[in-house]
Amino acid sequence: MAKEIINTLKLQIPAGGASPAPPVGPALGQAGINIGEFTTQFNETTKEKAGDIIPVVISVFDDRTFEIKYKTPPASSLILKAINQKKGSGKNLVKKVGKITKSQIKEIAEKKMEDLSATDLDAACKIIEGTCRSMGVEVEA
């Protein structure tokens, strides 16, 4: 008999940095997940991606076991990493925080392709370019 999913959690956790402290611990505790087991498994799996934020989807089954699906880091954090900035512009039309090249956009789009709703690489690049513009990052031709 197949296990029944009783809960689904979506969290964004720094790679290798899951701990029982808030906000991760309480969210897992409310879902009935063994916090120690989750943090150990997450930290072991993501330790080589240190510095990235890793979105995860956690499916909790009726016997209190769980399954973790790892997603790629958010496009905004990949863009900020590419331009060496800590945050985007609050006034994206007036104040620009940096410049990004088409080749960098293509790299990010290739990395994010599985999580985007794009059917080909050109469409994925346009999605990433739109994110850049909304963050105040100038796209170089």
Contacts in CASP RR format, 6 or more apart in sequence:
PFRMAT RR
TARGET T0000
AUTHOR 0000-0000-0000
METHOD contacts of the structure
MODEL  1
MAKEIINTLKLQIPAGGASPAPPVGPALGQAGINIGEFTTQFNETTKEKA
GDIIPVVISVFDDRTFEIKYKTPPASSLILKAINQKKGSGKNLVKKVGKI
TKSQIKEIAEKKMEDLSATDLDAACKIIEGTCRSMGVEVEA
3 61 0 8 1.000
3 62 0 8 1.000
3 63 0 8 1.000
3 65 0 8 1.000
4 61 0 8 1.000
4 62 0 8 1.000
5 59 0 8 1.000
5 60 0 8 1.000
5 61 0 8 1.000
5 62 0 8 1.000
6 60 0 8 1.000
6 61 0 8 1.000
6 62 0 8 1.000
7 31 0 8 1.000
7 32 0 8 1.000
7 59 0 8 1.000
7 60 0 8 1.000
8 57 0 8 1.000
8 58 0 8 1.000
8 59 0 8 1.000
8 60 0 8 1.000
9 27 0 8 1.000
9 28 0 8 1.000
9 31 0 8 1.000
9 56 0 8 1.000
9 57 0 8 1.000
9 58 0 8 1.000
9 60 0 8 1.000
10 55 0 8 1.000
10 56 0 8 1.000
10 57 0 8 1.000
10 58 0 8 1.000
11 23 0 8 1.000
11 24 0 8 1.000
11 27 0 8 1.000
11 55 0 8 1.000
11 56 0 8 1.000
11 58 0 8 1.000
12 53 0 8 1.000
12 54 0 8 1.000
12 55 0 8 1.000
12 56 0 8 1.000
12 74 0 8 1.000
13 24 0 8 1.000
13 42 0 8 1.000
13 53 0 8 1.000
13 54 0 8 1.000
13 56 0 8 1.000
14 51 0 8 1.000
14 52 0 8 1.000
14 53 0 8 1.000
14 54 0 8 1.000
15 46 0 8 1.000
15 47 0 8 1.000
15 48 0 8 1.000
15 49 0 8 1.000
15 50 0 8 1.000
15 51 0 8 1.000
15 52 0 8 1.000
15 53 0 8 1.000
15 54 0 8 1.000
16 42 0 8 1.000
16 43 0 8 1.000
16 46 0 8 1.000
16 47 0 8 1.000
16 49 0 8 1.000
16 50 0 8 1.000
17 39 0 8 1.000
17 42 0 8 1.000
17 43 0 8 1.000
17 46 0 8 1.000
18 24 0 8 1.000
18 38 0 8 1.000
18 39 0 8 1.000
18 42 0 8 1.000
18 43 0 8 1.000
19 25 0 8 1.000
19 39 0 8 1.000
20 35 0 8 1.000
20 36 0 8 1.000
20 39 0 8 1.000
24 35 0 8 1.000
24 39 0 8 1.000
25 35 0 8 1.000
28 35 0 8 1.000
28 38 0 8 1.000
28 58 0 8 1.000
29 35 0 8 1.000
31 58 0 8 1.000
31 60 0 8 1.000
32 60 0 8 1.000
32 64 0 8 1.000
33 58 0 8 1.000
33 60 0 8 1.000
33 64 0 8 1.000
33 66 0 8 1.000
34 64 0 8 1.000
38 58 0 8 1.000
38 66 0 8 1.000
38 68 0 8 1.000
41 68 0 8 1.000
42 56 0 8 1.000
42 68 0 8 1.000
45 68 0 8 1.000
45 70 0 8 1.000
46 52 0 8 1.000
46 54 0 8 1.000
46 70 0 8 1.000
49 73 0 8 1.000
52 73 0 8 1.000
52 77 0 8 1.000
52 81 0 8 1.000
53 73 0 8 1.000
53 74 0 8 1.000
53 77 0 8 1.000
54 70 0 8 1.000
54 71 0 8 1.000
54 73 0 8 1.000
55 70 0 8 1.000
55 71 0 8 1.000
55 72 0 8 1.000
55 73 0 8 1.000
55 74 0 8 1.000
56 68 0 8 1.000
56 69 0 8 1.000
56 70 0 8 1.000
56 71 0 8 1.000
57 68 0 8 1.000
57 69 0 8 1.000
57 71 0 8 1.000
58 66 0 8 1.000
58 67 0 8 1.000
58 68 0 8 1.000
58 69 0 8 1.000
59 66 0 8 1.000
59 67 0 8 1.000
59 69 0 8 1.000
60 66 0 8 1.000
61 67 0 8 1.000
71 115 0 8 1.000
72 78 0 8 1.000
72 111 0 8 1.000
72 112 0 8 1.000
72 114 0 8 1.000
72 115 0 8 1.000
75 108 0 8 1.000
75 112 0 8 1.000
75 127 0 8 1.000
75 128 0 8 1.000
75 131 0 8 1.000
76 88 0 8 1.000
76 131 0 8 1.000
76 135 0 8 1.000
78 108 0 8 1.000
78 111 0 8 1.000
78 112 0 8 1.000
79 100 0 8 1.000
79 108 0 8 1.000
79 128 0 8 1.000
79 131 0 8 1.000
79 132 0 8 1.000
79 135 0 8 1.000
79 137 0 8 1.000
80 86 0 8 1.000
80 87 0 8 1.000
80 88 0 8 1.000
80 135 0 8 1.000
82 100 0 8 1.000
82 104 0 8 1.000
82 107 0 8 1.000
82 108 0 8 1.000
83 97 0 8 1.000
83 98 0 8 1.000
83 99 0 8 1.000
83 100 0 8 1.000
83 137 0 8 1.000
85 97 0 8 1.000
85 98 0 8 1.000
87 97 0 8 1.000
88 97 0 8 1.000
88 135 0 8 1.000
88 136 0 8 1.000
88 137 0 8 1.000
89 95 0 8 1.000
89 96 0 8 1.000
89 97 0 8 1.000
89 135 0 8 1.000
89 136 0 8 1.000
89 137 0 8 1.000
90 136 0 8 1.000
92 133 0 8 1.000
92 134 0 8 1.000
92 135 0 8 1.000
92 136 0 8 1.000
95 136 0 8 1.000
96 136 0 8 1.000
96 137 0 8 1.000
96 138 0 8 1.000
97 135 0 8 1.000
97 136 0 8 1.000
97 137 0 8 1.000
98 136 0 8 1.000
98 137 0 8 1.000
98 138 0 8 1.000
99 137 0 8 1.000
99 138 0 8 1.000
99 139 0 8 1.000
99 140 0 8 1.000
100 132 0 8 1.000
100 137 0 8 1.000
100 138 0 8 1.000
100 139 0 8 1.000
100 140 0 8 1.000
101 140 0 8 1.000
102 125 0 8 1.000
102 139 0 8 1.000
102 140 0 8 1.000
102 141 0 8 1.000
105 125 0 8 1.000
105 128 0 8 1.000
105 129 0 8 1.000
105 132 0 8 1.000
105 139 0 8 1.000
106 121 0 8 1.000
106 125 0 8 1.000
108 128 0 8 1.000
109 116 0 8 1.000
109 118 0 8 1.000
109 121 0 8 1.000
109 124 0 8 1.000
109 125 0 8 1.000
109 127 0 8 1.000
109 128 0 8 1.000
110 121 0 8 1.000
110 124 0 8 1.000
112 124 0 8 1.000
112 128 0 8 1.000
113 121 0 8 1.000
113 124 0 8 1.000
116 123 0 8 1.000
116 124 0 8 1.000
116 127 0 8 1.000
117 127 0 8 1.000
118 124 0 8 1.000
118 126 0 8 1.000
118 127 0 8 1.000
129 139 0 8 1.000
132 138 0 8 1.000
132 139 0 8 1.000
133 139 0 8 1.000
END
